[in-house]
């Protein structure tokens, strides 16, 4: 019993003694300093990266804005992961945890997992080639794996694509086998305008050309003045005039919508309305006259 009391008193002395609290306070201060330094280093390095790419644009060896955004985000992510990993290792050492065996065990475990993680390796290799070959960059509007949207982030393992309806699609880079990039070259807007047969094709083309001349001033994504290709089709109740124009990358859809709106508004004001299906009814006498005129027997 006396021995137990001595152990309790000894433990209490340890809890209330200066050694324990000195170690706790010292360890806490070290952890706070490590965390603050890690955050500070990441922020400073990110600013240096931004400054590096800004200065690079002023030099002789320039890169496109698209590629700059992609490389900037990727390098920042890699450095942040590395700094935070080193910070975690240092924090573990504060608790007197020997990180050497942990790192060695992690290496062996990673090697063992690697044999079964072929998809992960494929994703990383594919991500490297996506960035190296500049297949697409952050901010590009692309079609990939049946999805269309704006590239938000390109990592070594996954690519994030934001669709225009708001969904964020996270795609493993290994699944990116075919890409349609709408943001590299200028687009082509194609607009078909239906004109009723009661209207003159020449009058319709005159109005369309007049409207087309005013559009580049209103819409800055139009590279040139829309031009008429000609009568594209003859339908039951109307003929179709096709208009095309070159646009800035990924702007062809907005251009098509606004060209339709402008053309329809001006054609309507000129008395040319949207054609609609019509039904013609003949009386018996009119029908007989029509057959007689065409040489048919009723």
C-alpha angles and dihedrals in degrees: 000000000000090000091053091051090051090053092049092049091047091051091047091050088052092051093048096036125102096244097068096044092044089055092046094049092044091049092047091050091049092051092048091049092048092049093046092047091049092051091045093049091050092050093046093047091049090053090048090051091051090049092047093054092043091054091043090060088060094052131078095262104066131172129203120269089241093056092043092057091049096048092043094055093043096049092045091052094048093049092046092052091049095048093047091048091054089047092053091050091051092048090052089052089055087063088052091250110154103231094186096081089041092055091045091049091047089052093052091044091048090051091051092047090046092068089059097036099077092137090056092051090047091051093051094047091047090049090052092053092045089058097037094049093040092230089163137343140210109291096027120129106230144168112222133159091354092308129111124198149099119303107242100175139001117202132172090257108026140021121214118214122186113208120216090250091059104260116137110218116199110200126187106235090233088067092055097096100140127027133188108200113196095179103066103069134025117275132230121232114208119192126181115202120199115218123186118240090241089070126075115252090217093052091048091050091049092055092045092052092049091052092044092058091061099047102080090060092053099041116041094194091070109099094197144355113297111250134204116244092189140252103338100184145359113225133182097271104012148020124239125233114197121214124188135183139171117247139185115273115296092001099100094098094053089046092053092051094049095043090053090049095049095044094047092049094052095041090052091050088052091054097257106127131190109278117243134187112275134198119211117201122198128199119229092260093048090048092052091049091050093052091046091051091052093046096249126137115233 
